[in-house]
């Protein structure tokens, strides 16, 4: 992920947690419960699903964040790209193509 994007995301999260500590804690607790106790999906599968959702909502910052998380839990570049391209028939070809461009930029930046 581009460093300035990572820095901006971190600064925004820090602002949110400092300004709205109860809401931040509730968000973290809710997220943890959904990920860890709501069902049988493993971490890698959940990461790939999150990429598909980010493609659908077309939020580039979310794509970068979820690419990073997917790589950290062991998803391969091919798995990430597959998660992107299979969204075309559900969220639309233009959204998939835009996400694919973002992924290709991310791969180039990472040297993958």
N, CA, C and O atoms as a MOPAC input file, in Angstrom:
PM7 MOZYME 1SCF
protein

 N      0.84000 1    -1.16600 1     0.00000 1
 C      0.00000 1     0.00000 1     0.00000 1
 C      0.89100 1     1.23800 1     0.00000 1
 O      1.96600 1     1.23200 1     0.60000 1
 N      0.45400 1     2.27900 1    -0.66000 1
 C      1.19800 1     3.52600 1    -0.70700 1
 C      1.31500 1     4.08000 1     0.70600 1
 O      0.32700 1     4.13800 1     1.43800 1
 N      2.51900 1     4.48800 1     1.09000 1
 C      2.77800 1     4.89700 1     2.47200 1
 C      1.88300 1     6.04000 1     2.92700 1
 O      1.38700 1     6.01600 1     4.05300 1
 N      1.66700 1     7.03400 1     2.08600 1
 C      0.84500 1     8.16000 1     2.53100 1
 C     -0.58300 1     7.71000 1     2.79600 1
 O     -1.24900 1     8.26600 1     3.66900 1
 N     -1.06800 1     6.71100 1     2.05700 1
 C     -2.41400 1     6.19300 1     2.29700 1
 C     -2.45500 1     5.48900 1     3.65000 1
 O     -3.38700 1     5.67800 1     4.43200 1
 N     -1.43200 1     4.67300 1     3.91700 1
 C     -1.36200 1     3.98400 1     5.20400 1
 C     -1.31400 1     4.98700 1     6.35000 1
 O     -1.99900 1     4.82000 1     7.35900 1
 N     -0.50600 1     6.02300 1     6.19000 1
 C     -0.37900 1     7.04500 1     7.23100 1
 C     -1.70500 1     7.78300 1     7.44900 1
 O     -2.09300 1     8.05300 1     8.58500 1
 N     -2.39000 1     8.10300 1     6.35500 1
 C     -3.66900 1     8.81100 1     6.45200 1
 C     -4.72300 1     7.93600 1     7.13000 1
 O     -5.50500 1     8.42200 1     7.94800 1
 N     -4.74200 1     6.65600 1     6.79100 1
 C     -5.69800 1     5.74300 1     7.41800 1
 C     -5.42800 1     5.62600 1     8.91500 1
 O     -6.35300 1     5.66900 1     9.72600 1
 N     -4.16900 1     5.47800 1     9.26800 1
 C     -3.79500 1     5.34700 1    10.68200 1
 C     -4.15200 1     6.61900 1    11.44700 1
 O     -4.68800 1     6.54600 1    12.55300 1
 N     -3.86100 1     7.77600 1    10.87200 1
 C     -4.17600 1     9.04300 1    11.52800 1
 C     -5.68900 1     9.20000 1    11.70600 1
 O     -6.14900 1     9.67800 1    12.74300 1
 N     -6.44900 1     8.80100 1    10.70700 1
 C     -7.90000 1     8.90400 1    10.79900 1
 C     -8.44100 1     7.95000 1    11.86100 1
 O     -9.34100 1     8.31500 1    12.61800 1
 N     -7.90100 1     6.73000 1    11.92400 1
 C     -8.32100 1     5.78200 1    12.95100 1
 C     -7.97200 1     6.30600 1    14.34700 1
 O     -8.78100 1     6.20900 1    15.26900 1
 N     -6.76500 1     6.86200 1    14.50000 1
 C     -6.36000 1     7.42400 1    15.78700 1
 C     -7.28600 1     8.56900 1    16.20400 1
 O     -7.66600 1     8.67500 1    17.37000 1
 N     -7.64400 1     9.41900 1    15.24800 1
 C     -8.58200 1    10.51100 1    15.53700 1
 C     -9.91300 1     9.93900 1    16.02000 1
 O    -10.46900 1    10.38600 1    17.02400 1
 N    -10.41600 1     8.93900 1    15.28600 1
 C    -11.70500 1     8.34400 1    15.64000 1
 C    -11.66700 1     7.73600 1    17.03900 1
 O    -12.57500 1     7.95900 1    17.83900 1
 N    -10.61100 1     6.96300 1    17.33700 1
 C    -10.54200 1     6.30100 1    18.64200 1
 C    -10.37600 1     7.29200 1    19.78800 1
 O    -10.87000 1     7.05300 1    20.89000 1
 N     -9.68500 1     8.40100 1    19.53900 1
 C     -9.50800 1     9.40800 1    20.58400 1
 C    -10.75900 1    10.26700 1    20.76900 1
 O    -11.09300 1    10.65700 1    21.88800 1
 N    -11.43700 1    10.55200 1    19.68000 1
 C    -12.60800 1    11.41700 1    19.72700 1
 C    -13.86400 1    10.66100 1    20.14600 1
 O    -14.72800 1    11.20600 1    20.83200 1
 N    -13.95400 1     9.40500 1    19.72900 1
 C    -15.13000 1     8.58100 1    19.99900 1
 C    -14.71200 1     7.23400 1    20.59400 1
 O    -14.93600 1     6.19400 1    19.97500 1
 N    -14.10900 1     7.23800 1    21.78500 1
 C    -13.55500 1     5.99700 1    22.32900 1
 C    -14.58300 1     4.89200 1    22.54600 1
 O    -14.27600 1     3.72300 1    22.31500 1
 N    -15.78300 1     5.22800 1    22.97900 1
 C    -16.79800 1     4.19500 1    23.20300 1
 C    -17.25500 1     3.58400 1    21.88500 1
 O    -17.44400 1     2.37100 1    21.79700 1
 N    -17.43400 1     4.40600 1    20.87100 1
 C    -17.84100 1     3.89000 1    19.55700 1
 C    -16.73400 1     3.02600 1    18.95900 1
 O    -17.01300 1     1.99100 1    18.35500 1
 N    -15.49000 1     3.44500 1    19.12400 1
 C    -14.36400 1     2.66200 1    18.61100 1
 C    -14.27900 1     1.30800 1    19.29900 1
 O    -14.05600 1     0.29000 1    18.64400 1
 N    -14.45500 1     1.29100 1    20.60700 1
 C    -14.41500 1     0.03400 1    21.35100 1
 C    -15.56300 1    -0.87900 1    20.92800 1
 O    -15.37600 1    -2.08500 1    20.76900 1
 N    -16.74000 1    -0.30700 1    20.74800 1
 C    -17.89100 1    -1.10200 1    20.30900 1
 C    -17.65300 1    -1.68200 1    18.91200 1
 O    -17.98100 1    -2.83800 1    18.64400 1
 N    -17.08200 1    -0.87000 1    18.03300 1
 C    -16.76800 1    -1.33900 1    16.67700 1
 C    -15.77800 1    -2.49700 1    16.73000 1
 O    -15.96900 1    -3.51300 1    16.06200 1
 N    -14.73000 1    -2.34500 1    17.51900 1
 C    -13.71000 1    -3.39800 1    17.61100 1
 C    -14.29400 1    -4.67200 1    18.20800 1
 O    -13.97600 1    -5.76800 1    17.74700 1
 N    -15.12400 1    -4.54700 1    19.20300 1
 C    -15.74800 1    -5.71000 1    19.82600 1
 C    -16.69000 1    -6.41500 1    18.85200 1
 O    -16.68800 1    -7.64300 1    18.75800 1
 N    -17.48900 1    -5.64100 1    18.13400 1
 C    -18.41400 1    -6.18900 1    17.15500 1
 C    -17.65600 1    -6.90800 1    16.04500 1
 O    -18.01500 1    -8.02000 1    15.65700 1
 N    -16.61600 1    -6.27500 1    15.54200 1
 C    -15.79800 1    -6.86800 1    14.48300 1
 C    -15.15700 1    -8.17000 1    14.94900 1
 O    -15.16100 1    -9.16500 1    14.22400 1
 N    -14.61400 1    -8.16100 1    16.14600 1
 C    -13.97700 1    -9.35800 1    16.69000 1
 C    -14.98700 1   -10.49000 1    16.82500 1
 O    -14.69500 1   -11.63100 1    16.46700 1
 N    -16.16500 1   -10.18000 1    17.33500 1
 C    -17.20700 1   -11.20400 1    17.49000 1
 C    -17.60900 1   -11.78900 1    16.14000 1
 O    -17.76200 1   -13.00400 1    16.01100 1
 N    -17.77700 1   -10.94300 1    15.14800 1
 C    -18.16200 1   -11.43600 1    13.82200 1
 C    -17.08100 1   -12.31900 1    13.22000 1
 O    -17.37900 1   -13.35500 1    12.62500 1
 N    -15.83900 1   -11.91600 1    13.37100 1
 C    -14.74400 1   -12.66800 1    12.76800 1
 C    -14.41400 1   -13.94900 1    13.51100 1
 O    -14.11200 1   -14.96600 1    12.88500 1
 N    -14.46500 1   -13.91800 1    14.81200 1
 C    -13.95900 1   -15.04600 1    15.58900 1
 C    -15.01700 1   -16.03000 1    16.05700 1
 O    -14.70300 1   -17.19400 1    16.30500 1
 N    -16.27200 1   -15.58900 1    16.18500 1
 C    -17.26000 1   -16.49700 1    16.76100 1
 C    -18.53400 1   -16.66200 1    15.94300 1
 O    -19.37800 1   -17.48800 1    16.29300 1
 N    -18.69600 1   -15.91100 1    14.87900 1
 C    -19.96200 1   -15.94900 1    14.14400 1
 C    -20.05900 1   -17.09400 1    13.14500 1
 O    -21.14200 1   -17.35600 1    12.62200 1
 N    -18.95500 1   -17.78300 1    12.86500 1
 C    -19.05300 1   -18.86200 1    11.89100 1
 C    -17.74000 1   -19.56900 1    11.65900 1
 O    -16.73100 1   -19.25700 1    12.29200 1
 N    -17.75700 1   -20.53000 1    10.74200 1
 C    -16.61700 1   -21.42000 1    10.55400 1
 C    -15.55500 1   -20.94800 1     9.56300 1
 O    -14.57400 1   -21.66300 1     9.35400 1
 N    -15.70600 1   -19.78600 1     8.95000 1
 C    -14.74800 1   -19.36400 1     7.93300 1
 C    -13.38400 1   -19.06900 1     8.54100 1
 O    -13.27800 1   -18.43400 1     9.59000 1
 N    -12.34000 1   -19.54500 1     7.86000 1
 C    -10.98600 1   -19.27300 1     8.34100 1
 C    -10.56100 1   -17.86200 1     7.94700 1
 O    -11.22900 1   -17.18700 1     7.16400 1
 N     -9.43900 1   -17.44000 1     8.50900 1
 C     -8.95300 1   -16.07000 1     8.31800 1
 C     -8.70200 1   -15.72700 1     6.84700 1
 O     -9.04300 1   -14.63200 1     6.40000 1
 N     -8.11900 1   -16.64200 1     6.10800 1
 C     -7.81500 1   -16.38500 1     4.69700 1
 C     -9.10500 1   -16.21700 1     3.89400 1
 O     -9.20900 1   -15.31200 1     3.06700 1
 N    -10.08300 1   -17.08700 1     4.13900 1
 C    -11.36300 1   -16.98500 1     3.42400 1
 C    -12.04700 1   -15.67200 1     3.74200 1
 O    -12.56300 1   -15.00200 1     2.84800 1
 N    -12.05400 1   -15.30100 1     5.01200 1
 C    -12.66600 1   -14.02600 1     5.40100 1
 C    -11.97000 1   -12.85300 1     4.71800 1
 O    -12.62900 1   -11.90900 1     4.28100 1
 N    -10.65400 1   -12.90600 1     4.62300 1
 C     -9.90700 1   -11.81600 1     3.97500 1
 C    -10.28600 1   -11.69400 1     2.50400 1
 O    -10.43300 1   -10.58300 1     1.99600 1
 N    -10.44300 1   -12.80900 1     1.82300 1
 C    -10.81700 1   -12.78100 1     0.40600 1
 C    -12.25000 1   -12.27800 1     0.21800 1
 O    -12.53500 1   -11.55200 1    -0.73400 1
 N    -13.13800 1   -12.66100 1     1.11500 1
 C    -14.51800 1   -12.15500 1     1.05100 1
 C    -14.52400 1   -10.64800 1     1.23500 1
 O    -15.24500 1    -9.93900 1     0.53300 1
 N    -13.72400 1   -10.15300 1     2.17500 1
 C    -13.65900 1    -8.70800 1     2.41400 1
 C    -13.17300 1    -7.95900 1     1.16800 1
 O    -13.61300 1    -6.84100 1     0.89900 1
 N    -12.27000 1    -8.57800 1     0.41800 1
 C    -11.82800 1    -7.95800 1    -0.83300 1
 C    -13.01000 1    -7.85900 1    -1.79200 1
 O    -13.21800 1    -6.81900 1    -2.41800 1
 N    -13.77600 1    -8.92500 1    -1.90800 1
 C    -14.94800 1    -8.90200 1    -2.78200 1
 C    -15.93600 1    -7.81600 1    -2.39400 1
 O    -16.50300 1    -7.14800 1    -3.25900 1
 N    -16.14300 1    -7.64100 1    -1.10800 1
 C    -17.04600 1    -6.59400 1    -0.62500 1
 C    -16.47600 1    -5.21700 1    -0.96000 1
 O    -17.20900 1    -4.32900 1    -1.39600 1
 N    -15.17100 1    -5.03800 1    -0.75700 1
 C    -14.53200 1    -3.75200 1    -1.06800 1
 C    -14.64000 1    -3.43500 1    -2.55500 1
 O    -14.81200 1    -2.27500 1    -2.93200 1
 N    -14.54100 1    -4.46100 1    -3.40400 1
 C    -14.73900 1    -4.24500 1    -4.84400 1
 C    -16.15600 1    -3.72700 1    -5.07900 1
 O    -16.36200 1    -2.77200 1    -5.82700 1
 N    -17.12500 1    -4.36500 1    -4.43400 1
 C    -18.52600 1    -4.00000 1    -4.63500 1
 C    -18.86900 1    -2.59700 1    -4.19300 1
 O    -19.64800 1    -1.90900 1    -4.85400 1
 N    -18.29700 1    -2.15900 1    -3.07500 1
 C    -18.61200 1    -0.81000 1    -2.59300 1
 C    -17.72500 1     0.24400 1    -3.24200 1
 O    -17.95600 1     1.44400 1    -3.08700 1
 N    -16.72300 1    -0.20700 1    -3.96300 1
 C    -15.84500 1     0.65600 1    -4.75800 1
 C    -15.18200 1     1.74800 1    -3.92200 1
 O    -15.25300 1     2.93400 1    -4.24500 1
 N    -14.53400 1     1.31500 1    -2.83600 1
 C    -13.79400 1     2.24100 1    -1.98100 1
 C    -12.32200 1     1.85300 1    -2.06500 1
 O    -11.91000 1     0.83000 1    -1.51700 1
 N    -11.53700 1     2.66800 1    -2.74700 1
 C    -10.13900 1     2.32700 1    -3.00200 1
 C     -9.33500 1     2.15300 1    -1.72300 1
 O     -8.49800 1     1.25400 1    -1.64200 1
 N     -9.57200 1     2.99800 1    -0.72000 1
 C     -8.83500 1     2.84100 1     0.54200 1
 C     -9.13700 1     1.48800 1     1.18100 1
 O     -8.24900 1     0.86100 1     1.75700 1
 N    -10.37900 1     1.04000 1     1.08300 1
 C    -10.73700 1    -0.27500 1     1.62500 1
 C    -10.02000 1    -1.37500 1     0.85600 1
 O     -9.56000 1    -2.35100 1     1.44800 1
 N     -9.92300 1    -1.22100 1    -0.45600 1
 C     -9.20200 1    -2.21900 1    -1.24700 1
 C     -7.75900 1    -2.34000 1    -0.77200 1
 O     -7.27300 1    -3.44600 1    -0.53400 1
 N     -7.07900 1    -1.21700 1    -0.63400 1
 C     -5.68500 1    -1.25600 1    -0.17800 1
 C     -5.57500 1    -1.92500 1     1.18900 1
 O     -4.69800 1    -2.75900 1     1.41400 1
 N     -6.45700 1    -1.55800 1     2.08200 1
 C     -6.43900 1    -2.11800 1     3.42500 1
 C     -6.67100 1    -3.62800 1     3.39600 1
 O     -5.97600 1    -4.37700 1     4.08300 1
 N     -7.63700 1    -4.07100 1     2.61300 1
 C     -7.94300 1    -5.49900 1     2.57100 1
 C     -6.90700 1    -6.29600 1     1.77800 1
 O     -6.68900 1    -7.47300 1     2.06500 1
 N     -6.27200 1    -5.68100 1     0.79700 1
 C     -5.15100 1    -6.35700 1     0.12900 1
 C     -4.05200 1    -6.62200 1     1.14700 1
 O     -3.49400 1    -7.71800 1     1.20900 1
 N     -3.75000 1    -5.60300 1     1.94300 1
 C     -2.69900 1    -5.72300 1     2.94800 1
 C     -3.03200 1    -6.81400 1     3.96300 1
 O     -2.17800 1    -7.63600 1     4.29400 1
 N     -4.26300 1    -6.82400 1     4.45400 1
 C     -4.66600 1    -7.83600 1     5.42700 1
 C     -4.62200 1    -9.23700 1     4.83500 1
 O     -4.19000 1   -10.18300 1     5.49300 1
 N     -5.06900 1    -9.36600 1     3.59600 1
 C     -5.06700 1   -10.68300 1     2.94500 1
 C     -3.64300 1   -11.21700 1     2.80000 1
 O     -3.39200 1   -12.40100 1     3.02500 1
 N     -2.71900 1   -10.34500 1     2.42500 1
 C     -1.32600 1   -10.77300 1     2.29700 1
 C     -0.77000 1   -11.18300 1     3.67000 1
 O     -0.02100 1   -12.15400 1     3.77100 1
 N     -1.13500 1   -10.45200 1     4.70800 1
 C     -0.63200 1   -10.75700 1     6.05200 1
 C     -1.12300 1   -12.10400 1     6.57000 1
 O     -0.43600 1   -12.74100 1     7.36800 1
 N     -2.30500 1   -12.54900 1     6.12800 1
 C     -2.81300 1   -13.84200 1     6.60200 1
 C     -2.49100 1   -14.98100 1     5.63200 1
 O     -2.98700 1   -16.09700 1     5.78800 1
 N     -1.65800 1   -14.69200 1     4.63300 1
 C     -1.14900 1   -15.75000 1     3.77600 1
 C     -1.83400 1   -15.95200 1     2.44100 1
 O     -1.58100 1   -16.95700 1     1.77500 1
 N     -2.68200 1   -15.04300 1     2.03000 1
 C     -3.29900 1   -15.17000 1     0.70700 1
 C     -2.26300 1   -14.83800 1    -0.35600 1
 O     -1.47900 1   -13.90100 1    -0.20400 1
 N     -2.26800 1   -15.60700 1    -1.42200 1
 C     -1.32600 1   -15.37500 1    -2.50700 1
 C     -1.84600 1   -14.27500 1    -3.43100 1
 O     -3.04400 1   -13.98800 1    -3.44000 1
 N     -0.95600 1   -13.66100 1    -4.20400 1
 C     -1.41300 1   -12.68700 1    -5.19300 1
 C     -2.45300 1   -13.27300 1    -6.15000 1
 O     -3.39800 1   -12.58200 1    -6.53100 1
 N     -2.29000 1   -14.52900 1    -6.53700 1
 C     -3.25400 1   -15.16500 1    -7.44800 1
 C     -4.62100 1   -15.31100 1    -6.78500 1
 O     -5.64900 1   -15.13200 1    -7.43700 1
 N     -4.63800 1   -15.63500 1    -5.49900 1
 C     -5.92000 1   -15.75500 1    -4.78800 1
 C     -6.60700 1   -14.39900 1    -4.67600 1
 O     -7.82400 1   -14.29800 1    -4.83800 1
 N     -5.83700 1   -13.37300 1    -4.40400 1
 C     -6.40100 1   -12.02400 1    -4.30100 1
 C     -6.97400 1   -11.59700 1    -5.64600 1
 O     -8.07900 1   -11.05900 1    -5.71600 1
 N     -6.22300 1   -11.83600 1    -6.70200 1
 C     -6.71800 1   -11.45500 1    -8.02600 1
 C     -7.97100 1   -12.24500 1    -8.38600 1
 O     -8.89900 1   -11.69200 1    -8.97700 1
 N     -8.01000 1   -13.51500 1    -8.04300 1
 C     -9.20100 1   -14.31800 1    -8.30800 1
 C    -10.40100 1   -13.75100 1    -7.55500 1
 O    -11.50000 1   -13.67500 1    -8.10500 1
 N    -10.19700 1   -13.35100 1    -6.29500 1
 C    -11.28200 1   -12.75200 1    -5.51400 1
 C    -11.80500 1   -11.48300 1    -6.18900 1
 O    -12.99000 1   -11.16500 1    -6.08800 1
 N    -10.93300 1   -10.77200 1    -6.86700 1
 C    -11.34800 1    -9.55500 1    -7.57400 1
 C    -12.13100 1    -9.90200 1    -8.83800 1
 O    -13.24300 1    -9.40800 1    -9.02800 1
 N    -11.56800 1   -10.74100 1    -9.70100 1
 C    -12.19200 1   -10.96600 1   -11.01100 1
 C    -13.53200 1   -11.68300 1   -10.91500 1
 O    -14.38900 1   -11.48700 1   -11.77700 1
 N    -13.73900 1   -12.51700 1    -9.87900 1
 C    -15.03400 1   -13.20400 1    -9.79600 1
 C    -16.17300 1   -12.27600 1    -9.38600 1
 O    -17.33600 1   -12.67900 1    -9.41500 1
 N    -15.85900 1   -11.05400 1    -9.00900 1
 C    -16.91900 1   -10.10200 1    -8.65300 1
 C    -17.61100 1    -9.51100 1    -9.87600 1
 O    -18.67500 1    -8.90700 1    -9.74200 1
 N    -17.04000 1    -9.66800 1   -11.05200 1
 C    -17.56300 1    -9.00100 1   -12.25500 1
 C    -19.03400 1    -9.30200 1   -12.50500 1
 O    -19.79400 1    -8.40600 1   -12.87400 1
 N    -19.44400 1   -10.54400 1   -12.31200 1
 C    -20.83800 1   -10.90000 1   -12.61600 1
 C    -21.80300 1   -10.50200 1   -11.50200 1
 O    -23.01700 1   -10.54300 1   -11.69700 1
 N    -21.28700 1   -10.12500 1   -10.35500 1
 C    -22.14400 1    -9.73300 1    -9.23900 1
 C    -22.20700 1    -8.21800 1    -9.07200 1
 O    -23.29100 1    -7.65100 1    -8.93400 1
 N    -21.05800 1    -7.56700 1    -9.08500 1
 C    -21.02800 1    -6.12000 1    -8.83900 1
 C    -20.86300 1    -5.29900 1   -10.11200 1
 O    -21.03200 1    -4.08000 1   -10.09400 1
 N    -20.53800 1    -5.95700 1   -11.20100 1
 C    -20.39400 1    -5.26600 1   -12.47600 1
 C    -18.95800 1    -5.22600 1   -12.96300 1
 O    -18.01100 1    -5.10900 1   -12.18600 1
 N    -18.83200 1    -5.32700 1   -14.28000 1
 C    -17.52200 1    -5.35800 1   -14.91700 1
 C    -16.70600 1    -4.09600 1   -14.65300 1
 O    -15.51500 1    -4.21100 1   -14.36400 1
 N    -17.29000 1    -2.88800 1   -14.73700 1
 C    -16.49200 1    -1.68600 1   -14.48500 1
 C    -15.90800 1    -1.62500 1   -13.07200 1
 O    -14.76500 1    -1.20100 1   -12.89700 1
 N    -16.66800 1    -2.03900 1   -12.07300 1
 C    -16.14800 1    -2.03200 1   -10.69900 1
 C    -15.01600 1    -3.04200 1   -10.55100 1
 O    -14.00100 1    -2.76600 1    -9.91100 1
 N    -15.20100 1    -4.20900 1   -11.14900 1
 C    -14.14800 1    -5.21800 1   -11.09300 1
 C    -12.89100 1    -4.69500 1   -11.77800 1
 O    -11.78900 1    -4.85000 1   -11.25300 1
 N    -13.05000 1    -4.08000 1   -12.94200 1
 C    -11.88600 1    -3.57200 1   -13.67300 1
 C    -11.16500 1    -2.48100 1   -12.88600 1
 O     -9.93600 1    -2.42000 1   -12.90200 1
 N    -11.90600 1    -1.63000 1   -12.20600 1
 C    -11.27000 1    -0.59500 1   -11.40600 1
 C    -10.48400 1    -1.21900 1   -10.25700 1
 O     -9.35900 1    -0.80900 1    -9.97300 1
 N    -11.07900 1    -2.21200 1    -9.59600 1
 C    -10.37600 1    -2.89800 1    -8.50900 1
 C     -9.15500 1    -3.64000 1    -9.03400 1
 O     -8.12200 1    -3.68300 1    -8.36500 1
 N     -9.26000 1    -4.21800 1   -10.21000 1
 C     -8.12200 1    -4.90900 1   -10.80900 1
 C     -6.98500 1    -3.93500 1   -11.08300 1
 O     -5.81600 1    -4.27400 1   -10.89600 1
 N     -7.31900 1    -2.73100 1   -11.52500 1
 C     -6.29600 1    -1.69300 1   -11.73100 1
 C     -5.61600 1    -1.34600 1   -10.41000 1
 O     -4.39200 1    -1.23800 1   -10.34300 1
 N     -6.42300 1    -1.17300 1    -9.35900 1
 C     -5.86100 1    -0.84900 1    -8.04600 1
 C     -4.94100 1    -1.98500 1    -7.59200 1
 O     -3.85500 1    -1.73100 1    -7.07000 1
 N     -5.36700 1    -3.22600 1    -7.78800 1
 C     -4.54800 1    -4.38200 1    -7.39900 1
 C     -3.25400 1    -4.43600 1    -8.19800 1
 O     -2.19400 1    -4.71600 1    -7.63800 1
 N     -3.32500 1    -4.17100 1    -9.50600 1
 C     -2.11700 1    -4.19000 1   -10.33200 1
 C     -1.14300 1    -3.10600 1    -9.87700 1
 O      0.06800 1    -3.32700 1    -9.86000 1
 N     -1.66700 1    -1.93600 1    -9.50900 1
 C     -0.81300 1    -0.87200 1    -8.97000 1
 C     -0.17400 1    -1.31600 1    -7.65800 1
 O      1.01200 1    -1.08700 1    -7.42400 1
 N     -0.97600 1    -1.95200 1    -6.80700 1
 C     -0.47700 1    -2.44000 1    -5.51800 1
 C      0.62000 1    -3.48300 1    -5.73700 1
 O      1.65700 1    -3.45300 1    -5.07300 1
 N      0.38700 1    -4.39000 1    -6.65700 1
 C      1.38600 1    -5.42700 1    -6.94800 1
 C      2.68600 1    -4.79300 1    -7.44400 1
 O      3.77000 1    -5.18400 1    -7.01300 1
 N      2.58000 1    -3.83200 1    -8.33400 1
 C      3.76800 1    -3.16200 1    -8.85700 1
 C      4.53100 1    -2.47700 1    -7.71800 1
 O      5.75700 1    -2.55400 1    -7.63600 1
 N      3.77900 1    -1.81200 1    -6.85000 1
 C      4.39500 1    -1.11700 1    -5.71200 1
 C      5.11700 1    -2.10600 1    -4.79100 1
 O      6.18500 1    -1.79600 1    -4.26300 1
 N      4.55100 1    -3.26400 1    -4.60300 1
 C      5.14100 1    -4.28600 1    -3.73200 1
 C      6.19700 1    -5.13600 1    -4.44200 1
 O      6.90700 1    -5.91100 1    -3.80200 1
 N      6.29700 1    -4.99000 1    -5.74800 1
 C      7.24400 1    -5.80900 1    -6.50000 1
 C      6.80700 1    -7.25500 1    -6.64000 1
 O      7.64200 1    -8.15900 1    -6.68200 1
 N      5.51100 1    -7.47400 1    -6.71300 1
 C      4.97500 1    -8.83700 1    -6.82600 1
 C      4.70400 1    -9.22100 1    -8.26900 1
 O      4.25200 1   -10.33400 1    -8.53800 1

